[in-house]
Amino acid sequence: MASNIGISCTLLIPLFRCSFSSKVSQNKALEIPRGNNEIIRIKYLESGMLFAYNCLIMKKKILIVEDDPAFLNILKLTLNESFNVLLANNGKEGVDLASTLLPDLILMDIMMPVMDGFNALALLKDNEVTATIPVIFLTGKVQFEDILEGFRKGADHYITKPFTSSQLLSCIDSFLNKTGRTSSLVSHHVTA
């Protein structure tokens, strides 16, 4: 049986010898990325020493279900630093991955080959294993009827293309930080 046990060490570094002492304040830790899901935190101690330690970061899993490779890549690049990103090219792949890997949130297009987003959402919401995973539609379907159908099928949020990365990240943060969902909101891009 494989073990996930590793070695961890703590370093105490005299403050006057440290090249990043000016970047570390008494109230905050300096974080240095060290590969996937790991950082080194350096914290200033009142004794004039720096305390360095490894941290494993458990990133939230986000499944992106999108058939456009260019848009899929943009979403991946936008989210990859903060989240563990899973990718599916159509609704069927998305349902299969969601059932197996249980992401914390799903971002899904509606118009896709093999299985569209509406049908995939219906399957996700009918499965007790995936029913509570928040699903946000990211789509070019901007008609009011499409938005209503998305909410009727169980979408938690509906963002129409084009949208900004800050709009998307704000929406994701909102859902991942909620303790209980009480209502769904609509983000809508209006063009003149």
TORKOL-4160 file (C-alpha; in steps of 0.2 Angstrom, whole numbers, padded with zeros to 4 digits, m for minus):
192
<pt num="1" X="0000" Y="0000" Z="0000"/>
<pt num="2" X="0007" Y="0017" Z="m0005"/>
<pt num="3" X="0009" Y="0030" Z="0008"/>
<pt num="4" X="0007" Y="0049" Z="0007"/>
<pt num="5" X="0019" Y="0052" Z="0021"/>
<pt num="6" X="0034" Y="0064" Z="0018"/>
<pt num="7" X="0047" Y="0073" Z="0027"/>
<pt num="8" X="0044" Y="0091" Z="0033"/>
<pt num="9" X="0057" Y="0102" Z="0041"/>
<pt num="10" X="0056" Y="0119" Z="0050"/>
<pt num="11" X="0070" Y="0132" Z="0048"/>
<pt num="12" X="0073" Y="0147" Z="0059"/>
<pt num="13" X="0083" Y="0160" Z="0050"/>
<pt num="14" X="0091" Y="0175" Z="0059"/>
<pt num="15" X="0082" Y="0190" Z="0052"/>
<pt num="16" X="0098" Y="0200" Z="0048"/>
<pt num="17" X="0104" Y="0187" Z="0036"/>
<pt num="18" X="0088" Y="0185" Z="0026"/>
<pt num="19" X="0087" Y="0192" Z="0009"/>
<pt num="20" X="0068" Y="0194" Z="0010"/>
<pt num="21" X="0066" Y="0201" Z="0027"/>
<pt num="22" X="0059" Y="0217" Z="0020"/>
<pt num="23" X="0045" Y="0207" Z="0012"/>
<pt num="24" X="0040" Y="0199" Z="0028"/>
<pt num="25" X="0029" Y="0209" Z="0040"/>
<pt num="26" X="0025" Y="0204" Z="0058"/>
<pt num="27" X="0007" Y="0201" Z="0054"/>
<pt num="28" X="0008" Y="0192" Z="0037"/>
<pt num="29" X="0017" Y="0177" Z="0030"/>
<pt num="30" X="0027" Y="0177" Z="0014"/>
<pt num="31" X="0021" Y="0163" Z="0002"/>
<pt num="32" X="0033" Y="0155" Z="m0010"/>
<pt num="33" X="0025" Y="0143" Z="m0023"/>
<pt num="34" X="0035" Y="0126" Z="m0023"/>
<pt num="35" X="0026" Y="0116" Z="m0036"/>
<pt num="36" X="0008" Y="0109" Z="m0038"/>
<pt num="37" X="m0002" Y="0111" Z="m0022"/>
<pt num="38" X="0013" Y="0116" Z="m0011"/>
<pt num="39" X="0020" Y="0132" Z="m0004"/>
<pt num="40" X="0033" Y="0138" Z="0008"/>
<pt num="41" X="0027" Y="0150" Z="0021"/>
<pt num="42" X="0039" Y="0162" Z="0029"/>
<pt num="43" X="0033" Y="0171" Z="0045"/>
<pt num="44" X="0042" Y="0184" Z="0055"/>
<pt num="45" X="0044" Y="0179" Z="0074"/>
<pt num="46" X="0045" Y="0192" Z="0088"/>
<pt num="47" X="0062" Y="0185" Z="0092"/>
<pt num="48" X="0069" Y="0192" Z="0076"/>
<pt num="49" X="0069" Y="0175" Z="0068"/>
<pt num="50" X="0060" Y="0169" Z="0052"/>
<pt num="51" X="0050" Y="0154" Z="0053"/>
<pt num="52" X="0049" Y="0144" Z="0037"/>
<pt num="53" X="0037" Y="0129" Z="0034"/>
<pt num="54" X="0029" Y="0119" Z="0020"/>
<pt num="55" X="0011" Y="0119" Z="0017"/>
<pt num="56" X="0001" Y="0108" Z="0006"/>
<pt num="57" X="m0014" Y="0117" Z="m0001"/>
<pt num="58" X="m0030" Y="0108" Z="m0005"/>
<pt num="59" X="m0036" Y="0117" Z="m0020"/>
<pt num="60" X="m0054" Y="0116" Z="m0024"/>
<pt num="61" X="m0059" Y="0106" Z="m0039"/>
<pt num="62" X="m0067" Y="0114" Z="m0054"/>
<pt num="63" X="m0074" Y="0104" Z="m0068"/>
<pt num="64" X="m0075" Y="0114" Z="m0085"/>
<pt num="65" X="m0086" Y="0106" Z="m0098"/>
<pt num="66" X="m0083" Y="0115" Z="m0114"/>
<pt num="67" X="m0081" Y="0110" Z="m0132"/>
<pt num="68" X="m0072" Y="0125" Z="m0139"/>
<pt num="69" X="m0053" Y="0121" Z="m0137"/>
<pt num="70" X="m0048" Y="0139" Z="m0137"/>
<pt num="71" X="m0060" Y="0144" Z="m0124"/>
<pt num="72" X="m0057" Y="0129" Z="m0113"/>
<pt num="73" X="m0038" Y="0134" Z="m0113"/>
<pt num="74" X="m0042" Y="0152" Z="m0108"/>
<pt num="75" X="m0053" Y="0145" Z="m0094"/>
<pt num="76" X="m0040" Y="0133" Z="m0088"/>
<pt num="77" X="m0026" Y="0147" Z="m0089"/>
<pt num="78" X="m0037" Y="0158" Z="m0079"/>
<pt num="79" X="m0042" Y="0146" Z="m0065"/>
<pt num="80" X="m0027" Y="0134" Z="m0065"/>
<pt num="81" X="m0017" Y="0144" Z="m0052"/>
<pt num="82" X="m0030" Y="0144" Z="m0039"/>
<pt num="83" X="m0040" Y="0128" Z="m0042"/>
<pt num="84" X="m0037" Y="0110" Z="m0047"/>
<pt num="85" X="m0045" Y="0111" Z="m0065"/>
<pt num="86" X="m0053" Y="0096" Z="m0073"/>
<pt num="87" X="m0058" Y="0096" Z="m0091"/>
<pt num="88" X="m0072" Y="0088" Z="m0102"/>
<pt num="89" X="m0075" Y="0091" Z="m0120"/>
<pt num="90" X="m0094" Y="0088" Z="m0120"/>
<pt num="91" X="m0109" Y="0084" Z="m0108"/>
<pt num="92" X="m0107" Y="0066" Z="m0107"/>
<pt num="93" X="m0088" Y="0067" Z="m0102"/>
<pt num="94" X="m0093" Y="0080" Z="m0090"/>
<pt num="95" X="m0106" Y="0069" Z="m0081"/>
<pt num="96" X="m0094" Y="0054" Z="m0081"/>
<pt num="97" X="m0080" Y="0065" Z="m0073"/>
<pt num="98" X="m0091" Y="0073" Z="m0061"/>
<pt num="99" X="m0098" Y="0056" Z="m0055"/>
<pt num="100" X="m0081" Y="0050" Z="m0053"/>
<pt num="101" X="m0070" Y="0064" Z="m0046"/>
<pt num="102" X="m0084" Y="0074" Z="m0037"/>
<pt num="103" X="m0078" Y="0092" Z="m0041"/>
<pt num="104" X="m0083" Y="0107" Z="m0029"/>
<pt num="105" X="m0090" Y="0116" Z="m0044"/>
<pt num="106" X="m0094" Y="0114" Z="m0062"/>
<pt num="107" X="m0093" Y="0127" Z="m0076"/>
<pt num="108" X="m0103" Y="0121" Z="m0091"/>
<pt num="109" X="m0107" Y="0127" Z="m0109"/>
<pt num="110" X="m0124" Y="0123" Z="m0116"/>
<pt num="111" X="m0121" Y="0120" Z="m0134"/>
<pt num="112" X="m0110" Y="0105" Z="m0136"/>
<pt num="113" X="m0109" Y="0089" Z="m0146"/>
<pt num="114" X="m0113" Y="0072" Z="m0140"/>
<pt num="115" X="m0123" Y="0079" Z="m0125"/>
<pt num="116" X="m0128" Y="0097" Z="m0122"/>
<pt num="117" X="m0127" Y="0106" Z="m0106"/>
<pt num="118" X="m0146" Y="0105" Z="m0102"/>
<pt num="119" X="m0146" Y="0086" Z="m0103"/>
<pt num="120" X="m0130" Y="0084" Z="m0094"/>
<pt num="121" X="m0136" Y="0096" Z="m0080"/>
<pt num="122" X="m0152" Y="0085" Z="m0079"/>
<pt num="123" X="m0142" Y="0069" Z="m0077"/>
<pt num="124" X="m0131" Y="0078" Z="m0063"/>
<pt num="125" X="m0146" Y="0084" Z="m0053"/>
<pt num="126" X="m0154" Y="0067" Z="m0054"/>
<pt num="127" X="m0139" Y="0058" Z="m0047"/>
<pt num="128" X="m0139" Y="0059" Z="m0028"/>
<pt num="129" X="m0119" Y="0059" Z="m0029"/>
<pt num="130" X="m0118" Y="0074" Z="m0040"/>
<pt num="131" X="m0135" Y="0083" Z="m0036"/>
<pt num="132" X="m0128" Y="0096" Z="m0024"/>
<pt num="133" X="m0113" Y="0101" Z="m0035"/>
<pt num="134" X="m0115" Y="0119" Z="m0040"/>
<pt num="135" X="m0117" Y="0121" Z="m0059"/>
<pt num="136" X="m0113" Y="0138" Z="m0068"/>
<pt num="137" X="m0118" Y="0139" Z="m0086"/>
<pt num="138" X="m0106" Y="0149" Z="m0097"/>
<pt num="139" X="m0114" Y="0151" Z="m0113"/>
<pt num="140" X="m0118" Y="0161" Z="m0128"/>
<pt num="141" X="m0137" Y="0157" Z="m0127"/>
<pt num="142" X="m0143" Y="0174" Z="m0121"/>
<pt num="143" X="m0162" Y="0173" Z="m0124"/>
<pt num="144" X="m0172" Y="0175" Z="m0109"/>
<pt num="145" X="m0181" Y="0158" Z="m0113"/>
<pt num="146" X="m0164" Y="0149" Z="m0112"/>
<pt num="147" X="m0159" Y="0157" Z="m0096"/>
<pt num="148" X="m0176" Y="0152" Z="m0088"/>
<pt num="149" X="m0173" Y="0134" Z="m0095"/>
<pt num="150" X="m0156" Y="0133" Z="m0087"/>
<pt num="151" X="m0163" Y="0138" Z="m0070"/>
<pt num="152" X="m0178" Y="0126" Z="m0072"/>
<pt num="153" X="m0166" Y="0112" Z="m0075"/>
<pt num="154" X="m0157" Y="0116" Z="m0059"/>
<pt num="155" X="m0142" Y="0128" Z="m0064"/>
<pt num="156" X="m0136" Y="0138" Z="m0050"/>
<pt num="157" X="m0130" Y="0152" Z="m0060"/>
<pt num="158" X="m0130" Y="0158" Z="m0078"/>
<pt num="159" X="m0116" Y="0169" Z="m0086"/>
<pt num="160" X="m0117" Y="0174" Z="m0104"/>
<pt num="161" X="m0103" Y="0176" Z="m0115"/>
<pt num="162" X="m0093" Y="0187" Z="m0116"/>
<pt num="163" X="m0089" Y="0189" Z="m0098"/>
<pt num="164" X="m0073" Y="0195" Z="m0089"/>
<pt num="165" X="m0062" Y="0185" Z="m0079"/>
<pt num="166" X="m0066" Y="0195" Z="m0063"/>
<pt num="167" X="m0084" Y="0192" Z="m0066"/>
<pt num="168" X="m0081" Y="0173" Z="m0067"/>
<pt num="169" X="m0069" Y="0172" Z="m0052"/>
<pt num="170" X="m0081" Y="0183" Z="m0041"/>
<pt num="171" X="m0095" Y="0171" Z="m0045"/>
<pt num="172" X="m0084" Y="0155" Z="m0042"/>
<pt num="173" X="m0078" Y="0163" Z="m0025"/>
<pt num="174" X="m0096" Y="0166" Z="m0020"/>
<pt num="175" X="m0102" Y="0148" Z="m0023"/>
<pt num="176" X="m0087" Y="0140" Z="m0015"/>
<pt num="177" X="m0088" Y="0151" Z="0000"/>
<pt num="178" X="m0107" Y="0149" Z="0003"/>
<pt num="179" X="m0112" Y="0138" Z="0017"/>
<pt num="180" X="m0130" Y="0137" Z="0010"/>
<pt num="181" X="m0137" Y="0142" Z="m0007"/>
<pt num="182" X="m0153" Y="0151" Z="m0005"/>
<pt num="183" X="m0156" Y="0159" Z="m0022"/>
<pt num="184" X="m0148" Y="0159" Z="m0039"/>
<pt num="185" X="m0143" Y="0175" Z="m0048"/>
<pt num="186" X="m0142" Y="0180" Z="m0066"/>
<pt num="187" X="m0126" Y="0188" Z="m0074"/>
<pt num="188" X="m0131" Y="0195" Z="m0091"/>
<pt num="189" X="m0121" Y="0204" Z="m0104"/>
<pt num="190" X="m0131" Y="0217" Z="m0113"/>
<pt num="191" X="m0126" Y="0223" Z="m0130"/>
<pt num="192" X="m0133" Y="0238" Z="m0138"/>
